[in-house]
Amino acid sequence: MQSQPSADRPTRVVVREGRRAGDALLVTVTGPLDIDTVPPLDEALREAGAARDGTGPGDSAARPVVVDLSGVDFADSTTVNVLLQQHAALGARLRLAAPSPGLRRLFELTGLDGVLPLYATVGEAGAADGVAGAGERPYGP
């Protein structure tokens, strides 16, 4: 993981309906995440948290939210704070997928690998039943 964000690689946050993640909303993030670039992720997670599956009239089932972190090459404490806040708000609906090696290291150093629901792939996160995560390391050793 870089020691500072890359000025030449902009951050992008894209929200898609169920692609590669079953019926979950998929939030794909690329680029560095820091105090200046994390607000779009925070906003996307807040909006996704309010989304319902809409499969039928009056259906209000909450949809899982999978965050693809494979394209994130830097994250700071602001990112950690956003992820913790959204984990508190969304609970088991929030699933973090494919963290880059640098992010995995950050999660391990801060102990968040035992708190946040981490998955090796987007597919695994989308297929999860929402109870894995805390204390588990489904993405490997």
C-alpha positions, 0 to 999 in steps of 0.5 A, spaced: 500 500 500 502 506 498 504 511 503 500 517 500 494 517 495 496 517 488 494 524 485 494 521 478 489 516 479 482 518 481 477 515 485 471 512 482 465 509 486 460 506 481 453 503 484 450 497 480 444 493 480 446 485 482 452 484 477 456 479 479 453 479 486 447 476 486 441 480 488 445 485 492 447 492 490 454 492 488 458 498 489 465 498 486 471 503 488 477 504 484 483 509 486 485 512 493 480 513 499 482 519 503 479 525 507 478 528 500 476 522 496 471 518 500 465 522 501 462 519 494 463 512 497 460 514 504 454 517 500 453 511 495 453 506 501 448 511 505 443 511 499 444 503 498 443 502 505 436 505 504 435 501 497 429 495 497 429 490 493 423 492 489 421 485 487 413 486 489 408 491 491 409 493 498 416 488 498 420 492 503 426 487 504 433 490 505 438 488 500 445 486 501 450 491 499 457 488 497 463 493 496 468 491 491 475 494 494 479 490 489 481 497 485 483 501 492 490 502 492 490 506 498 486 508 504 486 512 510 483 513 517 477 517 514 475 510 510 476 506 516 471 511 519 466 511 514 466 503 513 465 502 521 459 507 521 456 504 515 457 497 518 454 500 524 448 502 520 447 496 515 449 490 519 450 484 516 447 487 509 454 490 508 459 485 505 466 488 503 469 484 497 476 482 494 480 487 499 487 489 495 493 486 499 494 493 502 487 494 505 487 487 508 494 489 511 490 495 514 484 491 516 489 486 520 493 492 523 487 495 526 483 489 528 478 490 523 479 484 520 475 481 526 469 486 525 468 487 518 465 482 514 470 481 509 470 476 503 475 474 498 471 475 492 465 479 490 461 472 488 462 470 495 460 476 498 454 476 494 452 469 496 453 470 503 448 469 508 450 475 512 452 472 518 459 471 516 464 476 517 466 478 524 472 474 527 472 470 521 477 471 515 473 468 509 479 471 504 484 467 507 490 467 512 
